[in-house]
Amino acid sequence: MLFNSLDFAIFLPIVFVLYWFVFNRNLKWQNLLVAAASYLFYGWWDWRFLSLIFFSTLVDYFVGKNLGIVTNKLHRQILLWISIIVNLGFLGFFKYYNFFLDNFISAFSVAGYDLNANSLDIILPVGISFYTFQTLSYTIDVYKKRLEPAKDFISFTAFVSFFPQLVAGPIERATNLLPQFYKSRKFEYSKAVDGMRQILWGLFKKVVIADNCAVFANHIFENSGDMSGSTLLLGAIFFTFQIYGDFSGYSDIAIGTARLFGFNLMQNFAFPYFSRDIAEFWRRWHISLSTWFRDYLYIPLGGSRGGTWMKVRNTFIIFIVSGFWHGANWTFIVWGALNALYFLPLLLAKKNRQNMEVVAQNSLFPNFKEFGQMSLTFFLTLIAWVFFRAENIGHAVSYLKGVFDPSLFTFPYYVGIGFSVKLAPIIILFFIIEWLGRREKFAIENLVYINNNKVNWLIHSFLILLIGLYMFSSETNFIYFQF
């Protein structure tokens, strides 16, 4: 079920009413409703994969429960590895089987051996990368005694399958989300209004910005061989806005929906395109995944401790694994490696934590230096996105060659250029609102500071109008559903 579908528009109010007005007096029934609604939400896409989530839930619940009892170190390690093998085993089979098989065959072919092995027609279960990491965080935290094992199976099931963030995050830590299922929740009007506001902003990002930019980005990337350098550059810019609007829009809707039910999810995006260097960008982009890799991979590997070689090794591991997490394609691996190369000079010069505060914290505009830093970071990110979006490495390289061609200085042309010119003021408006709201958790959260209800309603109504005007007649998928 998609957030931007009619199905969800019907599903959400029904669950909301049942949650607050029918099951509100009994926490266990409330959690059971959340779990049942979450399974319905996921099964709407493909009911066959419900068994996969349920099996992961069952394994991690019993592994966690036994970790709370067993004291023998070896036995505890065996329990931890059961969880890791089961979860990563499912992920590896469904997501990476064909990738490894194809590369294995290619490697033998280069050596002069022809292997006959057929790829399997495997459907990638939506959200498997997200809920796998979420349940793994639970098992690891219980193993390390940072979290008490769950004693209530219903609460744990609701935690693993919580529908607002089940298929595309944020990837919640068990230490943050699971305890919220143990406490009774009371309806808070202000929290619900805040959640609705964040949902509205998320829908605007997805429906108006991402979906409309996607039309031009897709057209230009799919016909890149026939495009001028200036058009290719514009195509990369369209994709840069598309992926941000799409993914951060999803996160906003997920966080806002969770708030409607009294839950607090972690912030997943913090205005990353206003970053002054790549290190700051990665503190602001897909925060839940970046911090997951930091806590469960980078730090256990030694982090930034040790010698220069260890720092370089760990940096490349974390970025390449992060790239591979996104998809079974060499383009994602190169995208991760490229970001590691961007990051390395900052790490070696010990300047990777120099920009911790919001840019232009106490002023309306950035100074000249900050503007230059943001522009450079945006450009480097844009180059990396070409690898992320391209069909393969060859496509990405030829695309970038095309960008840095003398035709870069010609006027761009592509089908639908007239409509994209009309879209430009909306993108600029979006950028201005994001800039003004950069100190908040989401851009229009600061509307509460406008002490005029009529103005607030006018702004909200305008956003709804734009969503109505720019939305497509058919549903559009979110990019991160494929991961």
C-alpha positions in Angstrom: 0.0 0.0 0.0 1.5 3.3 -1.0 1.3 6.5 1.1 0.2 8.4 -1.9 -2.7 6.1 -2.8 -6.4 6.2 -2.3 -6.1 2.9 -0.5 -4.0 4.5 2.2 -6.3 7.5 2.4 -9.1 5.1 3.4 -6.9 2.8 5.5 -5.3 5.5 7.7 -8.5 7.1 9.1 -10.1 3.7 9.8 -7.0 2.5 11.8 -6.8 5.9 13.5 -10.5 5.7 14.7 -10.1 2.1 15.9 -6.9 2.9 17.6 -8.0 6.0 19.6 -11.7 5.3 20.1 -12.2 1.6 20.2 -9.0 0.0 21.5 -7.7 3.0 23.5 -8.4 1.4 27.0 -6.3 -1.6 26.6 -2.6 -1.4 25.6 -2.3 -5.0 24.5 -5.3 -4.6 22.2 -4.0 -1.4 20.8 -0.6 -3.0 20.0 -2.5 -6.0 18.5 -4.4 -3.5 16.2 -1.1 -1.9 15.2 0.4 -5.3 14.3 -2.7 -6.5 12.4 -2.9 -3.1 10.5 0.8 -3.4 9.7 0.4 -6.9 8.3 -2.6 -5.7 6.2 -0.6 -2.7 5.0 2.3 -5.0 3.9 0.1 -7.8 2.6 -1.7 -5.3 0.3 1.5 -5.4 -1.8 2.0 -9.2 -1.7 0.6 -11.4 1.1 3.0 -14.2 0.3 5.9 -12.3 1.9 4.1 -11.9 5.2 5.5 -15.3 6.3 9.0 -13.9 5.8 8.4 -11.0 8.2 6.6 -13.3 10.7 9.5 -15.8 10.6 12.1 -13.1 11.2 10.0 -11.8 14.0 9.6 -15.2 15.6 13.4 -16.0 15.3 14.5 -12.7 16.8 11.9 -12.8 19.6 13.1 -16.2 20.7 16.7 -15.4 20.2 16.3 -12.3 22.3 14.3 -14.1 25.0 17.1 -16.8 25.3 19.8 -14.1 25.4 18.1 -12.8 28.5 18.5 -16.2 30.1 21.7 -17.8 28.8 24.9 -16.6 30.5 27.4 -18.9 28.7 29.5 -16.7 26.3 29.7 -19.3 23.6 26.0 -20.1 23.7 25.2 -16.4 23.6 27.4 -16.0 20.5 25.6 -18.9 18.8 22.2 -17.3 19.5 23.5 -14.0 18.0 24.8 -15.8 14.9 21.4 -17.6 14.4 19.7 -14.2 14.2 22.4 -12.7 11.9 22.5 -15.8 9.5 18.7 -16.0 9.3 18.2 -12.3 8.7 21.1 -11.7 6.4 20.4 -15.1 4.7 17.0 -13.9 3.6 18.4 -10.6 2.5 21.2 -12.1 0.6 19.1 -14.6 -1.2 16.3 -12.3 -2.2 18.4 -9.3 -3.0 21.9 -10.5 -4.1 21.6 -14.1 -5.3 21.4 -13.2 -9.0 24.1 -10.5 -8.7 26.6 -12.9 -7.2 25.7 -15.7 -9.6 26.1 -13.4 -12.7 29.4 -12.1 -11.5 30.6 -15.6 -10.6 29.8 -16.8 -14.2 31.4 -13.7 -15.7 34.6 -14.3 -13.6 34.9 -17.9 -14.8 34.1 -16.8 -18.4 37.1 -14.5 -18.3 39.3 -17.4 -17.2 38.1 -19.4 -20.1 35.4 -21.6 -18.4 31.8 -21.4 -19.4 29.4 -22.3 -16.6 25.8 -23.1 -17.2 23.7 -21.7 -14.4 20.4 -19.9 -14.8 19.4 -16.9 -12.8 16.2 -17.3 -10.7 13.2 -15.1 -11.2 13.3 -13.7 -7.7 10.9 -11.0 -6.5 12.6 -8.6 -4.0 10.3 -8.3 -1.0 9.5 -4.6 -0.4 11.2 -3.2 2.7 13.4 -6.3 3.4 16.5 -4.2 3.8 14.8 -1.9 6.3 13.1 -4.4 8.6 16.1 -6.7 8.5 18.4 -4.0 9.9 15.8 -3.0 12.4 15.4 -6.5 13.9 19.2 -7.0 13.8 19.6 -3.9 15.9 17.3 -5.5 18.5 19.3 -8.7 18.7 22.7 -7.0 18.8 21.6 -4.6 21.5 20.1 -7.4 23.6 23.3 -9.4 23.1 25.4 -6.4 24.2 23.0 -6.0 27.2 22.1 -2.5 26.1 18.4 -3.5 26.0 16.2 -5.9 28.0 14.7 -8.7 25.9 11.1 -8.2 24.8 8.7 -10.2 27.0 5.5 -9.5 25.1 5.3 -11.1 21.6 2.5 -8.8 20.4 4.5 -5.6 21.3 7.6 -7.1 19.6 5.6 -8.0 16.4 4.1 -4.5 16.3 7.7 -3.0 16.7 9.1 -5.1 13.8 6.2 -4.5 11.4 5.1 -0.9 12.5 3.5 0.1 9.2 4.5 3.8 9.0 8.2 2.9 8.7 8.0 -0.8 7.6 9.0 -0.5 4.0 11.3 2.5 3.7 12.3 3.5 7.2 13.5 5.4 9.2 15.3 2.3 10.4 14.5 2.6 14.0 16.6 1.3 16.9 14.9 -1.1 19.2 16.2 1.0 22.1 14.1 4.0 20.9 10.9 2.4 19.4 10.3 -0.8 21.3 9.9 0.8 24.8 7.2 3.0 23.3 5.0 -0.1 22.7 5.2 -0.9 26.4 3.8 2.5 27.6 0.1 3.5 27.4 -0.4 6.3 24.9 -2.8 9.2 25.2 -4.1 11.2 22.3 -2.4 14.6 22.1 -4.0 17.1 19.8 -0.9 19.2 19.3 1.1 16.1 18.4 -1.5 14.9 15.9 -1.6 18.4 14.3 2.2 18.4 14.1 2.0 14.9 12.5 -0.6 16.0 9.9 1.6 19.0 9.0 4.6 16.8 8.4 2.5 14.4 6.3 1.3 17.3 4.2 4.9 18.5 3.7 6.0 14.9 2.8 3.2 14.6 0.3 4.2 17.9 -1.3 7.8 16.8 -1.6 6.7 13.4 -3.2 3.8 14.4 -5.4 4.8 17.9 -6.5 8.6 17.9 -6.5 9.8 14.3 -6.9 7.2 12.9 -9.2 7.3 15.8 -11.6 11.1 16.0 -11.6 11.1 12.2 -12.3 9.4 12.8 -15.6 12.3 14.8 -16.9 15.1 12.9 -15.1 13.8 9.6 -16.6 13.4 11.0 -20.1 16.9 12.5 -20.1 18.7 9.5 -18.5 16.9 7.1 -20.9 17.9 9.1 -23.9 21.2 10.4 -22.7 23.0 9.5 -25.9 21.0 12.1 -27.9 21.2 14.9 -25.3 23.5 17.9 -25.1 25.8 18.5 -22.1 23.6 21.3 -20.7 20.5 18.9 -21.0 22.4 16.1 -19.3 23.4 18.5 -16.5 19.8 19.5 -16.1 18.8 15.8 -16.0 21.2 15.2 -13.2 19.8 18.2 -11.3 16.2 16.9 -11.8 17.3 13.5 -10.4 19.0 15.2 -7.4 15.7 16.9 -6.5 13.7 13.8 -7.3 15.5 11.5 -5.0 15.5 14.0 -2.2 11.8 14.8 -2.6 10.9 11.2 -2.9 12.9 9.7 0.0 12.7 12.6 2.5 9.0 12.9 1.5 8.5 9.3 2.5 10.3 9.8 5.8 8.2 12.9 6.6 4.9 11.0 5.9 6.2 8.0 8.0 7.2 10.2 10.9 4.0 12.2 10.7 1.8 9.1 10.6 3.6 7.6 13.6 3.0 10.8 15.5 -0.8 10.4 14.8 -0.6 7.2 16.8 1.5 8.7 19.6 5.0 7.4 18.5 8.2 9.4 18.0 10.5 8.2 15.2 13.9 9.5 14.6 14.6 12.3 12.1 15.9 10.8 8.9 16.8 13.9 6.8 18.1 17.3 8.1 18.3 19.5 4.9 21.3 17.7 3.4 21.6 19.9 0.3 22.6 22.8 2.6 25.7 20.9 3.8 29.1 22.6 3.6 31.1 19.3 3.1 30.5 15.7 2.4 30.9 14.7 6.1 28.1 17.1 7.0 26.0 15.8 4.1 26.2 12.2 5.5 25.2 13.4 8.9 22.1 14.9 7.3 21.2 12.3 4.6 19.4 9.0 5.5 20.4 9.5 9.1 18.9 6.3 10.4 21.0 4.2 8.0 24.2 6.2 8.4 24.1 5.9 12.2 23.2 2.2 11.9 26.3 1.5 9.9 28.3 3.8 12.3 27.1 1.9 15.4 27.0 -1.7 14.2 29.8 -1.7 11.6 32.2 1.3 11.7 32.7 1.4 15.5 33.1 -2.4 15.9 35.7 -2.3 13.1 37.7 0.2 15.1 36.1 3.5 13.9 38.6 6.3 13.5 40.8 4.9 16.2 44.2 3.3 15.2 46.5 4.3 12.4 45.9 6.0 9.1 45.5 2.7 7.2 42.8 1.5 9.6 40.9 4.8 9.2 41.1 4.6 5.4 40.1 0.9 5.4 37.1 1.5 7.7 35.9 4.5 5.7 35.9 2.6 2.4 34.2 -0.4 4.0 31.4 1.6 5.5 30.7 3.6 2.3 31.0 0.6 0.0 28.7 -1.6 2.2 26.3 1.3 2.3 26.3 1.5 -1.5 25.8 -2.3 -1.8 22.9 -2.1 0.7 21.1 0.1 -1.8 21.1 -2.5 -4.6 22.7 -5.4 -6.3 24.5 -3.4 -9.0 28.0 -2.2 -9.4 26.7 1.4 -9.9 25.7 1.5 -6.2 29.1 0.1 -5.2 30.9 2.8 -7.2 28.5 5.4 -5.8 29.6 4.4 -2.3 33.3 4.3 -3.2 33.0 7.8 -4.7 31.5 9.1 -1.5 34.4 7.5 0.4 36.9 9.3 -1.8 35.0 12.6 -1.2 35.1 11.9 2.6 38.7 10.8 2.9 40.5 14.2 2.7 38.3 15.5 5.5 39.0 12.5 7.6 42.8 12.6 7.1 42.9 16.3 7.7 40.7 15.8 10.8 38.1 18.2 9.5 35.2 15.8 9.1 33.5 17.2 12.2 34.1 20.9 11.5 30.5 21.7 10.4 28.3 20.5 13.2 25.9 23.4 13.4 23.2 24.4 11.0 24.6 26.7 8.3 24.0 30.4 8.8 22.8 29.6 12.3 22.2 33.2 13.3 21.6 34.9 10.0 19.1 34.8 7.1 21.7 34.2 4.4 25.0 32.2 4.2 28.2 34.2 3.8 30.2 33.9 0.6 32.4 31.1 2.0 29.4 29.0 3.1 27.6 29.5 -0.2 30.7 28.3 -2.0 31.1 25.3 0.3 27.4 24.4 -0.2 27.6 24.8 -4.0 30.7 22.5 -4.2 29.1 19.8 -1.9 25.9 20.0 -4.0 27.9 19.5 -7.2 30.0 16.6 -5.9 26.7 14.9 -4.7 25.1 15.5 -8.1 28.1 13.8 -9.8 27.7 10.8 -7.5 23.9 10.6 -8.1 24.7 10.0 -11.8 26.2 6.6 -10.8 23.2 6.0 -8.5 20.7 6.6 -11.3 22.5 5.1 -14.3 21.7 1.7 -15.6 25.3 0.5 -15.4 28.8 1.8 -15.0 29.2 2.4 -18.8 26.1 4.4 -18.9 27.2 6.6 -15.9 30.7 7.2 -17.5 29.2 8.1 -20.9 26.6 10.3 -19.2 29.3 12.3 -17.4 31.5 12.5 -20.5 28.4 14.0 -22.2 28.0 16.6 -19.4 31.6 17.8 -19.7 31.2 18.4 -23.5 31.4 21.7 -25.3 27.6 21.4 -25.7 27.4 22.1 -22.0 27.4 25.8 -23.1 24.4 25.4 -25.4 20.7 25.9 -24.6 19.2 22.7 -23.2 16.4 21.0 -25.0 14.2 18.0 -24.3 10.6 16.9 -24.6 8.4 18.8 -22.2 10.8 21.7 -21.6 7.9 24.1 -21.6 6.2 22.4 -18.6 9.5 22.1 -16.7 9.9 25.9 -17.0 6.5 26.2 -15.3 7.7 23.8 -12.6 10.9 25.8 -11.9 9.1 28.5 -9.7 7.6 25.7 -7.6 11.1 24.1 -7.1 12.5 27.5 -6.2 9.7 28.1 -3.7 10.4 24.6 -2.3 14.0 25.5 -1.9 13.3 28.8 -0.2 10.9 27.1 2.3 13.5 24.4 3.1 16.1 27.1 3.6 13.8 29.1 6.0 12.9 25.9 7.9 16.4 24.4 8.1 16.6 24.8 11.9 13.5 22.7 12.4 12.9 18.9 12.1 10.9 19.5 8.9 10.6 22.7 6.9 7.1 23.9 7.6 7.3 23.0 11.3 8.3 26.7 11.9 4.8 27.8 10.7 3.8 27.5 14.4 5.8 30.7 14.9 3.6 32.6 12.6 1.1 33.8 15.2 -1.7 34.1 12.7 -4.0 31.1 12.2 -5.4 32.6 8.9 -1.9 32.8 7.4 -1.2 29.3 8.5 -4.4 28.0 7.0 -3.7 29.9 3.8 -0.2 28.3 3.5 -1.5 24.8 4.2 -4.4 25.3 1.7 -1.9 26.5 -0.9 0.2 23.4 -0.5 -2.9 21.2 -0.8 -3.9 23.1 -3.9 -0.4 22.5 -5.4 -0.6 18.8 -4.6 -4.0 18.6 -6.3 -2.7 20.5 -9.4 0.5 18.6 -9.8 -0.4 15.0 -8.8 -0.6 12.3 -11.4 -3.8 10.4 -12.0 -2.0 7.1 -11.3 0.0 6.1 -8.2 3.8 6.4 -8.4 6.2 4.2 -6.5 8.8 5.5 -4.1 12.4 5.0 -5.2 13.5 3.4 -2.0 10.9 0.6 -2.3 13.3 -1.2 -4.6 15.9 -1.4 -1.8 
